[in-house]
Amino acid sequence: MSKTRYYLEQSVPELEDLQKKGLFEKNEITMIMRRRTDFEHRLNSRGSKSRDYLKYVEFEMNLEKLRKKRYNRLNSVGLINTKPSISDWASERRILFIFDRSIKKFPNDFKLWDNYLQFAKGQKLYKKIYKIYNQLLQLHPTSIKSWINAAEFEFENIGSAKNARILFQKGLRFNKDSKKLWLSYTIFELSYITKLLNRRKLLGLVTEKQQLEHEHSELVAQDEDDDLIKLPTVSNEELKSELNNLPDADLNMLGNPETNPALKGDVALTIFDVCINTLFGLKKSTIQSEFEFKYELSVEFLSIFKKFKDLNRFYLSSHIIQYLLSQFPNSNKVIILDIVAQLEFEEIGNESFINSLQSATMKYLAYKEKFNNDNDKSELKTSYSSYLLTNFLQSDDKTDEQTRQILHSIIKKL
C-alpha cells in the first residue's frame, strides 16, 4: 500500500495545477484520483496482468487528450494562463513511468515493449527510444523483430545507415540462423544504395569533390549518435569468426555504379554469399536436399533484387544465377533462370524487349544443343514456353499484335 500511496502523492501537484488553470472541476479531479487509485492497487497486487498496465496507459492518454482539447479551447478565447507549468508535461512522464514499470514486471511481454516504443516514437523522445532499444536488445538478443525494428529506426527515422548496419551485423552474430534477418539486412543495403543514388541525382552531385563533401557532412552528423544504442556483447568467438566476411561498416561511396562496385550492390551480393553458406552449414533438417535449400533461398534473394528498379537488377541477379550454375550446372530450374535473366526486367513496351527476347532464345538454343537426352530437351522447351506464355501472353491489353505474333512464332519453333 505504501507504493500506491507514494505514487498517488506524486500526482497531487499536477492535479492542483489542472484545477487552478480551470481545466478540470473539483469533482473531476476527485474522479481522476479515484481511477488512479484503482489502477495503482491493481498494479501493485500479486495478480496484476500486463493488460492492467496498458489499460492504465490508455486512461492516461485519454485524459491528456481531454486536457489538450480544453486547453486549446480556453486558449483560443484568452481564458487560460499559457505559462508552462507541471500539468503540461506530467502526463508524458507518468505514461513513461507506467511503461517502465510494466517492462520490469513483464520483461518477456513484447506487446508491452511495442507499445512503449510506439508511444516514445510518437512523442519523438529519441533519447528514450535509444534507452528502450538498449534494454530490449540486452534482454532479448535473440528477438529477430527487435533487431530489425531497431535498425529500421536508425535508418528511417535517424538517417544513420552506419548505425543501422552495425545493428544488423550485431544481430546476425547472435542469430546467424535467421533467414529473415539476413533478408532484411539485404533489403536495407539495397535501400541505402537506392536512396544514395536518388539523392545524388536530386542534389546534382556530379563531381567527386561535391560527393565527398556531402558524404562527410552526413558521417559527421551520424557520429554524434553512434553510441546511443549500447549493443549487447557477443561472448561466443565462433559466431564472430563465421561472420567475418560481412561488409565493413564504412563504405567508400565515391564514383558511380560503373566505377564503384559498392554502388552496384556488391554489399548485398556479399551478404548473399555469406548467408547461403552459413545457413546451409547450420541446416539440421533432412527434409530438403541441398539443391532445394539453396535454390529456394536464391529465389528469395532474386525476388528482393527485382523490387529495386533503380539498381542494375540484371547485374545483381547474374551473381546468384552464376552461383547456382556453379553448384548445379545440369538443373533445368537453374538453366531457365539463366535463360530468362534479362527478360525478368523487361516489359512488352520497352525498346529493348525484342533484343532481350532474341538473346534469351539464342541462349535457350545453345543450352538445348548441349543436351543429349530428349527428355531434358523436352523439359527445357516446356519450361521456356511456359515462361513466355505466363509472363508476356496472358495480358492481352499489354501486348501488341506484332509482338504477340513474334512470341507465338518463337514458341512454335522451340
Buried (B, 14 or more C-beta within 10 A) or exposed (E): EEEBEEBBEEBEEBBEBBBEBEBBEEEBBEEBBEBBBEBBBBBBEEEBBBEBBBBBBEBBBEBBEEBEEBBEEBEEEEEBEEEEBBBBEBBBEBBBEBBBBBBEBBBEBBEBBBBBBEBBBEEEBBEBBBBBBBBBBEBBBEBBBBBBBBBBBBBEEBBBBBBBBBBBBBBBBBBBBBEEBBBBBBBBBBBBBBBBBEEBEEEEBEEEEEBBEBBEEBBEEBEEBEEBBEBBEBEEEEBEEBBEEBBEEEBEBBEBBEEBBBBBBBBBBBBBBBBBEBBEEEBEEEEEEEBEBBBEBBBBBBEBBEEBEEBBBBBBBBBBBEBBBEBBEEBBBBBBBBBBBBBBBBEBEEEEBBEBBEBBBEBBEEBBEEBEEEEBBEBBBEBBBEBBEEBBBEEEEEBEEEBBEBBEEBBEEB
